[in-house]
Amino acid sequence: MRAEYDFTDAKKNPYAKQKKQITINIDLSTIEYFKALAVKKGIPYQVLINLYLTDCAEKRKDLELLWH
């Protein structure tokens, strides 16, 4: 292995999904739900939430809101 590598001419992987870090307010009960589910699935809860939201976006799921 080299001591240093030159990435001057490096290009981003066009096949890698781009992600953006955000701040979002989520109810504590929702976080606990995803944390418990993540333990069962063996993955970090943030990854699980991202997978769920990605699935919703890809399937163009619509949310029906009922205000009481």
N, CA, C and O atoms as CSV, one atom per row, in Angstrom:
chain,resi,resn,atom,element,x,y,z
A,1,MET,N,N,0.833,-1.173,0.000
A,1,MET,CA,C,0.000,0.000,0.000
A,1,MET,C,C,0.881,1.241,0.000
A,1,MET,O,O,1.921,1.282,0.657
A,2,ARG,N,N,0.455,2.233,-0.734
A,2,ARG,CA,C,1.219,3.485,-0.779
A,2,ARG,C,C,0.972,4.318,0.471
A,2,ARG,O,O,-0.064,4.195,1.124
A,3,ALA,N,N,1.931,5.155,0.786
A,3,ALA,CA,C,1.774,6.059,1.917
A,3,ALA,C,C,0.765,7.152,1.583
A,3,ALA,O,O,0.028,7.604,2.459
A,4,GLU,N,N,0.727,7.580,0.318
A,4,GLU,CA,C,-0.209,8.624,-0.115
A,4,GLU,C,C,-0.778,8.274,-1.481
A,4,GLU,O,O,-0.143,7.575,-2.271
A,5,TYR,N,N,-1.971,8.764,-1.747
A,5,TYR,CA,C,-2.606,8.574,-3.048
A,5,TYR,C,C,-2.993,9.932,-3.607
A,5,TYR,O,O,-3.345,10.839,-2.853
A,6,ASP,N,N,-2.931,10.076,-4.916
A,6,ASP,CA,C,-3.275,11.327,-5.578
A,6,ASP,C,C,-4.666,11.199,-6.200
A,6,ASP,O,O,-4.864,10.444,-7.153
A,7,PHE,N,N,-5.623,11.944,-5.650
A,7,PHE,CA,C,-6.989,11.914,-6.151
A,7,PHE,C,C,-7.341,13.175,-6.934
A,7,PHE,O,O,-8.518,13.504,-7.082
A,8,THR,N,N,-6.341,13.874,-7.429
A,8,THR,CA,C,-6.540,15.121,-8.147
A,8,THR,C,C,-7.495,14.946,-9.328
A,8,THR,O,O,-8.368,15.789,-9.538
A,9,ASP,N,N,-7.351,13.891,-10.087
A,9,ASP,CA,C,-8.179,13.671,-11.274
A,9,ASP,C,C,-9.327,12.685,-11.020
A,9,ASP,O,O,-9.929,12.174,-11.965
A,10,ALA,N,N,-9.625,12.424,-9.755
A,10,ALA,CA,C,-10.674,11.466,-9.412
A,10,ALA,C,C,-12.041,12.005,-9.815
A,10,ALA,O,O,-12.281,13.211,-9.778
A,11,LYS,N,N,-12.928,11.100,-10.197
A,11,LYS,CA,C,-14.299,11.455,-10.563
A,11,LYS,C,C,-15.248,10.706,-9.652
A,11,LYS,O,O,-14.969,9.584,-9.230
A,12,LYS,N,N,-16.393,11.347,-9.349
A,12,LYS,CA,C,-17.400,10.697,-8.514
A,12,LYS,C,C,-17.988,9.514,-9.241
A,12,LYS,O,O,-18.116,9.520,-10.466
A,13,ASN,N,N,-18.346,8.495,-8.474
A,13,ASN,CA,C,-18.987,7.307,-9.026
A,13,ASN,C,C,-20.395,7.691,-9.498
A,13,ASN,O,O,-21.235,8.061,-8.678
A,14,PRO,N,N,-20.665,7.608,-10.802
A,14,PRO,CA,C,-21.990,8.012,-11.293
A,14,PRO,C,C,-23.099,7.049,-10.881
A,14,PRO,O,O,-24.278,7.379,-11.008
A,15,TYR,N,N,-22.739,5.868,-10.390
A,15,TYR,CA,C,-23.732,4.868,-10.001
A,15,TYR,C,C,-24.063,4.910,-8.513
A,15,TYR,O,O,-25.020,4.276,-8.068
A,16,ALA,N,N,-23.277,5.652,-7.748
A,16,ALA,CA,C,-23.519,5.750,-6.308
A,16,ALA,C,C,-24.673,6.718,-6.057
A,16,ALA,O,O,-24.743,7.786,-6.665
A,17,LYS,N,N,-25.577,6.331,-5.152
A,17,LYS,CA,C,-26.681,7.209,-4.807
A,17,LYS,C,C,-26.152,8.385,-3.998
A,17,LYS,O,O,-25.310,8.225,-3.114
A,18,GLN,N,N,-26.653,9.548,-4.313
A,18,GLN,CA,C,-26.242,10.732,-3.562
A,18,GLN,C,C,-27.154,10.885,-2.352
A,18,GLN,O,O,-28.360,10.649,-2.430
A,19,LYS,N,N,-26.562,11.283,-1.244
A,19,LYS,CA,C,-27.312,11.488,-0.015
A,19,LYS,C,C,-27.023,12.882,0.508
A,19,LYS,O,O,-25.975,13.462,0.223
A,20,LYS,N,N,-27.959,13.408,1.271
A,20,LYS,CA,C,-27.792,14.710,1.886
A,20,LYS,C,C,-28.212,14.587,3.340
A,20,LYS,O,O,-29.283,14.067,3.651
A,21,GLN,N,N,-27.366,15.066,4.210
A,21,GLN,CA,C,-27.688,15.049,5.629
A,21,GLN,C,C,-28.649,16.191,5.926
A,21,GLN,O,O,-28.440,17.324,5.491
A,22,ILE,N,N,-29.716,15.878,6.678
A,22,ILE,CA,C,-30.708,16.890,7.036
A,22,ILE,C,C,-31.020,16.777,8.522
A,22,ILE,O,O,-30.637,15.816,9.190
A,23,THR,N,N,-31.722,17.782,9.014
A,23,THR,CA,C,-32.250,17.738,10.374
A,23,THR,C,C,-33.760,17.628,10.248
A,23,THR,O,O,-34.385,18.379,9.499
A,24,ILE,N,N,-34.346,16.686,10.986
A,24,ILE,CA,C,-35.791,16.461,10.900
A,24,ILE,C,C,-36.322,16.160,12.297
A,24,ILE,O,O,-35.668,15.479,13.087
A,25,ASN,N,N,-37.501,16.669,12.588
A,25,ASN,CA,C,-38.148,16.395,13.870
A,25,ASN,C,C,-39.051,15.183,13.712
A,25,ASN,O,O,-39.971,15.189,12.894
A,26,ILE,N,N,-38.788,14.149,14.490
A,26,ILE,CA,C,-39.567,12.912,14.450
A,26,ILE,C,C,-40.033,12.605,15.873
A,26,ILE,O,O,-39.267,12.723,16.830
A,27,ASP,N,N,-41.293,12.212,15.995
A,27,ASP,CA,C,-41.835,11.864,17.307
A,27,ASP,C,C,-40.992,10.764,17.955
A,27,ASP,O,O,-40.493,9.868,17.273
A,28,LEU,N,N,-40.839,10.844,19.281
A,28,LEU,CA,C,-40.043,9.851,20.011
A,28,LEU,C,C,-40.595,8.441,19.822
A,28,LEU,O,O,-39.825,7.488,19.699
A,29,SER,N,N,-41.912,8.299,19.797
A,29,SER,CA,C,-42.504,6.968,19.629
A,29,SER,C,C,-42.168,6.390,18.248
A,29,SER,O,O,-41.994,5.179,18.108
A,30,THR,N,N,-42.077,7.240,17.245
A,30,THR,CA,C,-41.722,6.789,15.899
A,30,THR,C,C,-40.264,6.343,15.855
A,30,THR,O,O,-39.937,5.334,15.231
A,31,ILE,N,N,-39.398,7.091,16.514
A,31,ILE,CA,C,-37.984,6.721,16.568
A,31,ILE,C,C,-37.823,5.387,17.287
A,31,ILE,O,O,-37.076,4.522,16.828
A,32,GLU,N,N,-38.514,5.213,18.405
A,32,GLU,CA,C,-38.433,3.962,19.146
A,32,GLU,C,C,-38.939,2.792,18.315
A,32,GLU,O,O,-38.377,1.698,18.377
A,33,TYR,N,N,-40.001,3.012,17.534
A,33,TYR,CA,C,-40.519,1.962,16.656
A,33,TYR,C,C,-39.451,1.519,15.665
A,33,TYR,O,O,-39.197,0.324,15.513
A,34,PHE,N,N,-38.819,2.491,14.986
A,34,PHE,CA,C,-37.807,2.154,13.994
A,34,PHE,C,C,-36.544,1.574,14.638
A,34,PHE,O,O,-35.889,0.717,14.045
A,35,LYS,N,N,-36.199,2.028,15.835
A,35,LYS,CA,C,-35.040,1.454,16.527
A,35,LYS,C,C,-35.284,-0.012,16.857
A,35,LYS,O,O,-34.400,-0.846,16.663
A,36,ALA,N,N,-36.473,-0.333,17.353
A,36,ALA,CA,C,-36.796,-1.724,17.695
A,36,ALA,C,C,-36.822,-2.593,16.437
A,36,ALA,O,O,-36.315,-3.714,16.444
A,37,LEU,N,N,-37.406,-2.082,15.369
A,37,LEU,CA,C,-37.456,-2.825,14.116
A,37,LEU,C,C,-36.052,-3.021,13.543
A,37,LEU,O,O,-35.738,-4.072,12.985
A,38,ALA,N,N,-35.223,-2.003,13.687
A,38,ALA,CA,C,-33.846,-2.087,13.181
A,38,ALA,C,C,-33.047,-3.162,13.912
A,38,ALA,O,O,-32.230,-3.852,13.303
A,39,VAL,N,N,-33.279,-3.302,15.202
A,39,VAL,CA,C,-32.600,-4.358,15.968
A,39,VAL,C,C,-32.988,-5.724,15.416
A,39,VAL,O,O,-32.134,-6.594,15.243
A,40,LYS,N,N,-34.273,-5.912,15.141
A,40,LYS,CA,C,-34.747,-7.189,14.580
A,40,LYS,C,C,-34.128,-7.466,13.215
A,40,LYS,O,O,-33.805,-8.609,12.889
A,41,LYS,N,N,-33.965,-6.403,12.415
A,41,LYS,CA,C,-33.436,-6.555,11.056
A,41,LYS,C,C,-31.910,-6.555,11.016
A,41,LYS,O,O,-31.309,-6.968,10.024
A,42,GLY,N,N,-31.285,-6.087,12.106
A,42,GLY,CA,C,-29.825,-6.077,12.171
A,42,GLY,C,C,-29.175,-4.960,11.374
A,42,GLY,O,O,-28.063,-5.111,10.870
A,43,ILE,N,N,-29.880,-3.830,11.263
A,43,ILE,CA,C,-29.309,-2.665,10.558
A,43,ILE,C,C,-29.543,-1.416,11.394
A,43,ILE,O,O,-30.433,-1.411,12.245
A,44,PRO,N,N,-28.769,-0.358,11.177
A,44,PRO,CA,C,-28.979,0.886,11.920
A,44,PRO,C,C,-30.358,1.489,11.612
A,44,PRO,O,O,-30.849,1.394,10.487
A,45,TYR,N,N,-30.968,2.103,12.619
A,45,TYR,CA,C,-32.316,2.622,12.429
A,45,TYR,C,C,-32.381,3.740,11.401
A,45,TYR,O,O,-33.396,3.890,10.721
A,46,GLN,N,N,-31.299,4.543,11.271
A,46,GLN,CA,C,-31.307,5.604,10.262
A,46,GLN,C,C,-31.364,5.006,8.858
A,46,GLN,O,O,-32.028,5.543,7.971
A,47,VAL,N,N,-30.665,3.897,8.666
A,47,VAL,CA,C,-30.678,3.209,7.370
A,47,VAL,C,C,-32.080,2.666,7.105
A,47,VAL,O,O,-32.580,2.757,5.984
A,48,LEU,N,N,-32.709,2.107,8.122
A,48,LEU,CA,C,-34.061,1.570,7.978
A,48,LEU,C,C,-35.057,2.666,7.599
A,48,LEU,O,O,-35.887,2.475,6.710
A,49,ILE,N,N,-34.974,3.802,8.267
A,49,ILE,CA,C,-35.857,4.918,7.936
A,49,ILE,C,C,-35.614,5.370,6.500
A,49,ILE,O,O,-36.567,5.635,5.767
A,50,ASN,N,N,-34.352,5.462,6.091
A,50,ASN,CA,C,-34.039,5.867,4.721
A,50,ASN,C,C,-34.594,4.857,3.712
A,50,ASN,O,O,-35.152,5.246,2.686
A,51,LEU,N,N,-34.440,3.567,4.001
A,51,LEU,CA,C,-34.977,2.536,3.111
A,51,LEU,C,C,-36.495,2.662,2.973
A,51,LEU,O,O,-37.039,2.530,1.876
A,52,TYR,N,N,-37.164,2.916,4.081
A,52,TYR,CA,C,-38.619,3.049,4.054
A,52,TYR,C,C,-39.033,4.275,3.236
A,52,TYR,O,O,-39.930,4.185,2.397
A,53,LEU,N,N,-38.393,5.404,3.473
A,53,LEU,CA,C,-38.729,6.622,2.728
A,53,LEU,C,C,-38.402,6.478,1.248
A,53,LEU,O,O,-39.143,6.967,0.396
A,54,THR,N,N,-37.288,5.804,0.936
A,54,THR,CA,C,-36.922,5.558,-0.466
A,54,THR,C,C,-37.981,4.704,-1.138
A,54,THR,O,O,-38.361,4.974,-2.277
A,55,ASP,N,N,-38.465,3.669,-0.446
A,55,ASP,CA,C,-39.509,2.806,-0.990
A,55,ASP,C,C,-40.780,3.608,-1.269
A,55,ASP,O,O,-41.413,3.440,-2.312
A,56,CYS,N,N,-41.148,4.480,-0.329
A,56,CYS,CA,C,-42.335,5.331,-0.532
A,56,CYS,C,C,-42.162,6.231,-1.752
A,56,CYS,O,O,-43.084,6.374,-2.554
A,57,ALA,N,N,-40.997,6.831,-1.892
A,57,ALA,CA,C,-40.745,7.745,-3.014
A,57,ALA,C,C,-40.735,7.004,-4.345
A,57,ALA,O,O,-41.307,7.482,-5.325
A,58,GLU,N,N,-40.089,5.837,-4.388
A,58,GLU,CA,C,-40.006,5.074,-5.633
A,58,GLU,C,C,-41.377,4.573,-6.082
A,58,GLU,O,O,-41.653,4.501,-7.280
A,59,LYS,N,N,-42.237,4.226,-5.118
A,59,LYS,CA,C,-43.574,3.733,-5.449
A,59,LYS,C,C,-44.594,4.866,-5.542
A,59,LYS,O,O,-45.777,4.629,-5.786
A,60,ARG,N,N,-44.123,6.100,-5.345
A,60,ARG,CA,C,-44.985,7.288,-5.407
A,60,ARG,C,C,-46.206,7.134,-4.508
A,60,ARG,O,O,-47.329,7.459,-4.893
A,61,LYS,N,N,-45.957,6.628,-3.294
A,61,LYS,CA,C,-47.054,6.433,-2.348
A,61,LYS,C,C,-47.631,7.788,-1.951
A,61,LYS,O,O,-46.904,8.764,-1.768
A,62,ASP,N,N,-48.936,7.820,-1.824
A,62,ASP,CA,C,-49.621,9.043,-1.427
A,62,ASP,C,C,-50.126,8.854,0.000
A,62,ASP,O,O,-50.512,7.752,0.390
A,63,LEU,N,N,-50.121,9.913,0.757
A,63,LEU,CA,C,-50.542,9.859,2.152
A,63,LEU,C,C,-51.896,10.528,2.292
A,63,LEU,O,O,-52.088,11.660,1.847
A,64,GLU,N,N,-52.831,9.828,2.908
A,64,GLU,CA,C,-54.154,10.406,3.157
A,64,GLU,C,C,-54.171,10.920,4.588
A,64,GLU,O,O,-54.042,10.147,5.537
A,65,LEU,N,N,-54.329,12.204,4.732
A,65,LEU,CA,C,-54.351,12.823,6.054
A,65,LEU,C,C,-55.776,13.101,6.480
A,65,LEU,O,O,-56.559,13.687,5.733
A,66,LEU,N,N,-56.107,12.676,7.691
A,66,LEU,CA,C,-57.419,12.955,8.272
A,66,LEU,C,C,-57.193,13.813,9.507
A,66,LEU,O,O,-56.626,13.351,10.497
A,67,TRP,N,N,-57.638,15.061,9.446
A,67,TRP,CA,C,-57.486,15.975,10.583
A,67,TRP,C,C,-58.746,15.949,11.411
A,67,TRP,O,O,-59.848,16.127,10.893
A,68,HIS,N,N,-58.580,15.728,12.698
A,68,HIS,CA,C,-59.725,15.672,13.614
A,68,HIS,C,C,-59.791,16.898,14.455
A,68,HIS,O,O,-60.690,17.029,15.286
